[in-house]
Amino acid sequence: MKIGLLGGTFDPIHNGHLAIAKTALKQLRLDQVWFVPSLKTPLKDRVLTSFELRVAMMEKALQPYRRMKICLVEKDLPTPSYTINTVRTLKKQVPDADFVWIIGDDQYANLDHWKDVDQLRQLVQFAVFSRQGIAVKQPGFLYVENFAHSASSTAVRQGALKDVPKSVRRIIHDSGLYVEEIAKAYCHPRRYQHCVSVSELAVKLAKAHGVNPCKAYIAGMLHDIAKGLDEETARSWIEVYWPQALDQSWKIWHQYIGATWLKTRLYLYDREIIEAVREHTTGDCRSDLAKIIYIADKIDPGRGYDIRRQLAVCMKDLDQGFHLVQQEQKMYLRKEGLNV
């Protein structure tokens, strides 16, 4: 049996990985492709999503493909996950298999830095997937050239959720994965810190009042995702999606655009979260989650003023606290001359 091995962190698995596997099965005439998630990789220094969640996303993504499997061999191997150790273990487990290790341009360029790479090349054949042509080819390698796919795990973590299967998006949203990286990608540093502060307070309020803390975390982190748009760009969104808000101040349009952004760009369809984002500035809140995000945004500790009185009321009685903060905010908006 000829088996392709596609290793990586798969944080998360995306459509580009699936495209590589499909192409490998066809062009390299493989019987199967095994996806090999690493517990920890020596060449990445960021904190990975838990192994269990990454595997759960892979299971959903690979479910439709009978010739694609997940290989959990590295789960029980010492970390960091060195390919040489993985291959040696697999050769013992499946001695009759011919393994082909699939890599990309960046890995091919850094192959000399891999542990025991000379021994590794004796155990497996390497197949290089290149976006462009290979300038220097080496004997013993297989090459798949001009393979282009725009998806990347980094881009997905920053909000390119169009590049993952729907089943994977569902896990990402249900688990609140990557929302900090998405917020950081769309907000300038001060705005991002505000979102972090709001989400922390929102989770605290949610736990106090029996509201889903994961939803509070997501809504808190993403409530200002459209805040950085300039007036012209914001107007173009409002004219298409929210023409009824054109007579309101453009400074509050971001709540409407943010709600639309969640659905059209992030494919997040949770009604409570969308409503909480859509109502966090004007305060016409219907759900407890929306009230919590409104409160957390308005009394964010990062704003630098004493919130002890408002917070104490909000922690004890959500509705009473909401009305208190709402009345204070209305007074502020009238003072600023903003039409909401």
C-alpha positions in Angstrom: 0.0 0.0 0.0 1.3 3.4 -0.9 0.4 6.0 1.7 0.9 9.7 1.7 1.6 11.4 5.0 0.6 15.0 5.5 1.9 16.3 8.7 1.2 19.6 10.5 -0.5 21.3 13.3 -3.8 21.7 11.4 -4.7 24.7 13.5 -7.2 24.5 11.8 -7.4 22.1 8.9 -8.6 24.0 5.9 -9.6 23.5 2.2 -6.0 23.9 1.1 -5.1 20.8 3.0 -8.0 18.9 1.5 -6.9 20.1 -2.0 -3.4 18.8 -1.4 -4.7 15.4 -0.4 -7.0 15.1 -3.4 -4.2 16.1 -5.7 -1.8 13.7 -4.1 -4.2 10.8 -4.3 -4.6 11.4 -8.1 -1.2 12.6 -9.3 1.0 10.5 -7.0 -1.2 7.5 -7.3 -1.6 6.9 -3.6 -3.9 4.5 -2.0 -4.6 6.7 1.0 -3.5 10.0 2.6 -3.0 10.1 6.3 -3.2 13.4 8.1 -0.7 13.4 11.0 -1.4 16.2 13.5 1.5 17.1 15.8 1.1 17.6 19.5 3.8 20.3 19.4 6.1 21.3 16.6 9.7 22.4 17.1 9.4 25.1 14.3 6.5 27.1 15.8 6.5 29.1 18.9 2.9 30.1 19.3 0.4 28.3 21.6 -1.5 25.7 19.7 -5.2 25.0 20.0 -5.7 21.8 22.1 -4.9 18.6 20.3 -8.4 17.3 21.0 -10.1 20.3 19.3 -7.8 20.2 16.3 -8.5 16.5 15.9 -12.3 17.1 16.2 -12.1 19.6 13.4 -10.1 17.2 11.3 -12.6 14.4 11.9 -15.4 16.6 10.6 -13.4 17.8 7.6 -12.3 14.3 6.5 -15.6 12.6 7.1 -16.7 12.7 3.4 -13.5 11.2 2.1 -13.0 7.5 2.5 -9.3 7.5 1.4 -8.3 10.2 3.8 -7.6 9.2 7.4 -6.3 10.8 10.6 -3.1 9.2 12.0 -2.7 9.9 15.8 0.7 8.4 16.1 2.3 11.6 17.4 -0.2 11.7 20.3 1.9 9.1 22.2 5.3 10.2 21.1 7.7 12.6 23.0 7.4 16.3 22.2 8.3 18.2 20.2 7.1 16.2 17.3 10.1 15.3 15.1 9.2 13.7 11.8 12.0 11.1 12.1 10.4 9.7 15.2 7.0 9.6 13.6 8.2 7.8 10.5 10.2 5.2 12.5 7.2 4.4 14.6 4.9 4.1 11.5 7.4 1.8 9.7 7.3 -0.5 12.7 3.5 -0.4 12.9 2.9 -0.8 9.1 6.1 -2.4 7.8 4.7 -3.3 4.3 3.6 0.3 3.5 5.4 2.6 1.2 5.2 6.1 2.8 5.4 9.4 0.9 5.8 12.5 3.1 4.1 15.5 1.6 5.6 18.9 2.1 5.3 22.4 0.7 7.7 25.0 -0.6 8.6 26.5 2.8 9.3 23.0 4.3 11.4 22.0 1.2 13.5 25.2 1.6 14.1 24.4 5.3 14.6 20.6 5.0 18.2 20.8 6.1 17.0 22.0 9.5 14.9 18.9 10.1 16.2 16.4 12.6 18.2 13.4 11.1 16.9 14.4 7.6 19.4 12.1 5.8 18.1 9.0 7.7 14.5 10.3 7.1 15.1 10.3 3.3 16.0 6.7 3.5 12.8 5.8 5.2 10.3 7.8 3.1 10.1 9.6 -0.2 9.3 13.3 -0.2 6.7 14.8 -2.4 7.0 18.6 -2.8 3.9 20.6 -3.5 5.1 23.9 -5.1 3.1 27.0 -5.8 5.6 27.9 -8.5 8.3 26.0 -10.2 11.1 24.3 -8.3 14.4 26.1 -9.1 16.7 23.3 -7.8 15.4 19.8 -8.0 17.0 16.9 -6.1 17.1 13.3 -7.1 14.7 11.0 -5.2 12.0 13.7 -4.7 8.6 13.8 -6.2 7.4 17.2 -7.4 3.9 18.6 -7.9 4.4 22.0 -9.4 2.1 25.0 -10.0 -0.1 23.8 -7.2 -1.9 27.0 -6.0 -4.4 27.3 -3.2 -5.0 30.6 -1.3 -6.0 29.0 2.0 -3.7 29.1 5.0 -4.3 28.3 8.7 -2.9 31.8 9.6 -5.5 33.5 7.4 -8.3 31.3 8.8 -7.3 32.2 12.4 -7.6 35.9 11.3 -11.0 35.5 9.9 -10.8 33.8 6.5 -13.5 31.2 7.5 -14.6 30.8 3.9 -11.6 28.6 3.5 -12.7 25.8 6.0 -15.6 23.3 5.6 -18.9 24.3 7.1 -18.6 21.5 9.7 -15.2 23.0 10.9 -16.7 26.5 11.1 -19.3 25.1 13.4 -16.7 23.8 15.8 -14.8 27.1 15.6 -17.8 29.1 16.5 -19.2 26.8 19.2 -15.8 26.7 20.9 -15.0 30.4 20.5 -11.7 29.6 18.7 -9.6 32.3 17.1 -11.8 35.3 18.1 -8.9 37.1 19.7 -6.8 36.7 16.6 -9.7 37.8 14.5 -10.3 40.9 16.7 -6.5 41.7 16.6 -6.5 41.4 12.8 -9.4 43.9 12.4 -8.8 46.4 15.3 -6.0 48.7 16.0 -4.1 47.9 19.3 -6.1 50.2 21.6 -9.4 49.0 20.2 -8.2 45.4 20.6 -7.4 46.0 24.2 -10.9 47.4 24.7 -12.4 44.3 23.2 -10.3 42.1 25.5 -11.5 44.1 28.5 -15.1 44.0 27.4 -15.0 40.3 26.8 -13.6 39.6 30.3 -16.2 41.7 32.0 -19.0 40.2 29.8 -17.9 36.7 30.8 -18.0 37.8 34.5 -21.5 39.1 34.1 -22.7 36.1 32.1 -21.5 33.7 34.8 -23.3 35.8 37.4 -26.6 35.7 35.6 -26.7 32.3 34.0 -25.9 33.4 30.4 -23.7 31.3 28.2 -20.1 32.6 28.9 -18.7 31.4 25.6 -21.3 33.5 23.7 -20.5 36.5 26.0 -16.8 36.0 25.2 -17.3 35.9 21.5 -19.7 38.8 21.4 -17.4 40.9 23.6 -14.3 40.2 21.5 -16.1 40.9 18.2 -18.5 43.7 19.1 -16.3 46.4 17.6 -15.0 44.4 14.6 -16.3 47.2 12.2 -15.3 50.1 14.4 -12.2 50.9 12.3 -14.1 51.6 9.1 -13.9 55.2 7.7 -17.2 57.1 7.1 -17.2 56.5 3.4 -16.7 52.8 3.7 -19.2 52.5 6.5 -21.8 54.4 4.4 -21.4 51.9 1.6 -22.3 49.1 4.0 -25.2 51.0 5.5 -26.7 51.9 2.1 -26.8 48.2 1.1 -27.6 46.5 4.4 -29.1 49.1 6.8 -30.6 52.0 4.8 -33.0 52.6 7.7 -30.0 53.7 9.8 -28.7 56.4 7.4 -30.2 59.2 9.4 -28.3 58.1 12.5 -24.8 59.2 13.4 -22.2 57.4 11.4 -20.3 56.8 14.6 -22.8 54.2 15.6 -23.1 52.5 12.3 -20.4 50.0 13.3 -22.9 48.0 15.4 -25.1 47.3 12.4 -22.1 46.6 10.1 -20.5 44.4 12.7 -23.6 42.2 12.9 -23.7 41.9 9.1 -19.9 41.3 9.0 -20.4 38.3 11.4 -22.8 36.7 9.0 -21.3 37.6 5.7 -17.6 37.3 6.4 -17.3 35.0 9.4 -20.4 32.8 8.7 -21.5 33.2 12.3 -25.3 32.8 12.5 -25.9 32.7 16.2 -28.9 34.9 16.7 -28.0 36.0 20.2 -24.5 37.0 19.4 -25.5 38.8 16.3 -28.2 40.8 18.2 -25.8 41.6 21.0 -23.3 43.1 18.4 -26.1 44.9 16.6 -27.5 46.5 19.7 -24.3 47.3 21.8 -24.3 51.0 21.0 -27.9 52.1 20.8 -28.9 49.8 23.7 -32.2 48.6 22.3 -31.4 45.3 23.8 -33.9 42.4 24.0 -31.8 39.4 25.3 -29.8 39.1 28.5 -26.6 38.6 26.4 -27.2 41.9 24.5 -27.7 43.7 27.8 -24.4 42.2 29.1 -22.4 43.3 26.0 -24.0 46.8 26.2 -23.1 47.1 29.9 -19.6 45.7 29.4 -18.9 48.1 26.6 -20.1 51.1 28.5 -18.5 50.5 31.8 -15.3 48.9 30.4 -12.7 49.2 33.2 -10.2 50.2 30.6 -12.0 53.5 30.0 -10.3 54.7 33.2 -13.2 55.9 35.4 -14.7 54.5 38.6 -17.3 51.9 37.7 -17.7 50.3 41.1 -21.2 51.5 41.7 -22.5 50.5 38.3 -20.8 47.2 38.4 -22.1 46.3 41.8 -25.7 47.0 40.6 -25.2 45.0 37.4 -23.7 42.0 39.2 -26.7 41.9 41.6 -29.5 42.6 39.2 -28.9 42.6 35.4 -32.1 44.5 34.4 -31.6 47.2 37.0 -28.0 47.6 36.1 -28.8 47.7 32.4 -31.4 50.5 32.9 -28.9 52.4 35.1 -26.1 52.2 32.5 -28.6 53.0 29.7 -29.9 56.1 31.3 -26.3 57.4 32.0 -25.4 56.6 28.4 -28.4 58.5 27.0 -27.4 61.5 29.0 -23.9 61.3 27.6 -25.2 60.9 24.0 -27.5 63.9 24.3 -24.6 65.9 25.7 -22.5 64.9 22.6 -25.3 65.7 20.2 -25.4 62.2 18.7 -28.7 61.0 17.1 -29.4 57.3 17.9 
